[in-house]
C-alpha cells in the first residue's frame, strides 16, 4: 500500500511540475505578445496622428492662400496617405489654385 501511495505522489508531483512549466511558457508568450502588440499599436497611432496633423496643416495652408477649401477637397485630404500629404503640402506652397494642388493625382 505504501508503494502505491508513493507512486501516486510521484505522479502528482510530476504533473504539478508539468503544469507549472506549461503555465510559465504560456504566461511568457502572452506577455511577449502583449508587449509586441502594444508597441505596434503605439507606432500605428503615432503614424495616424502625424497624418492627421499634416492633413490639418494642409487645410490651413489652403485656407490661408485661397480663403476656402471645398468639401470635396477636404475629404480627399483627410483620406490621403502620408506620402500624398507631403506632396500636396509642397504643391500647396506654390499652386495657383486649390485644384492645382491635386492636379498630379
SVG drawing of the C-alpha trace seen along z (x, -y; Angstrom):
<svg xmlns="http://www.w3.org/2000/svg" viewBox="-18 -84 27 86">
<polyline fill="none" stroke="black" stroke-width="0.4" points="0.0,0.0 2.8,-2.4 4.4,-1.8 1.1,-2.7 0.9,-6.0 4.5,-6.8 3.7,-6.1 0.7,-8.4 2.7,-11.1 5.4,-11.0 2.8,-11.1 1.1,-14.1 4.4,-15.9 5.4,-15.3 2.0,-16.5 2.3,-19.6 5.8,-20.3 4.5,-19.9 1.6,-22.3 3.9,-24.9 6.2,-24.6 3.4,-25.0 1.9,-27.9 5.2,-29.7 5.5,-29.2 2.0,-30.5 2.5,-33.5 5.8,-34.4 4.3,-34.1 1.3,-36.0 3.4,-38.8 5.7,-39.0 2.7,-39.1 1.0,-41.8 4.2,-43.9 4.6,-43.4 1.0,-44.3 1.3,-47.4 4.5,-48.6 2.8,-48.1 -0.3,-49.9 1.8,-52.8 3.7,-53.1 0.5,-52.9 -1.2,-55.5 1.7,-57.9 1.7,-57.5 -2.1,-58.1 -1.7,-61.2 1.1,-62.5 -1.0,-62.1 -4.0,-63.8 -1.7,-66.7 -0.4,-67.0 -3.9,-67.0 -5.0,-69.7 -1.9,-71.7 -2.6,-71.4 -6.2,-72.6 -4.9,-75.6 -2.3,-76.4 -5.0,-76.2 -7.5,-78.3 -4.8,-80.9 -3.8,-81.0 -7.3,-80.6 -9.8,-81.6 -11.9,-78.4 -11.3,-74.7 -14.3,-72.9 -15.6,-70.0 -14.7,-67.6 -11.0,-68.5 -11.3,-68.3 -12.4,-64.7 -9.6,-63.9 -7.1,-65.5 -8.4,-63.7 -8.2,-60.3 -4.7,-60.9 -1.7,-58.8 1.4,-60.3 3.2,-60.4 0.4,-62.1 0.0,-64.7 3.7,-65.6 3.4,-66.0 0.3,-68.1 1.8,-70.4 4.8,-71.0 2.4,-71.7 0.2,-74.0 3.1,-76.4 3.3,-77.4 0.0,-76.3 -2.1,-79.0 -5.4,-77.3 -6.7,-74.6 -7.4,-72.4 -3.8,-72.7 -2.5,-71.1 -4.3,-67.9 -3.7,-68.0 -0.9,-65.5 -3.3,-62.9"/>
</svg>
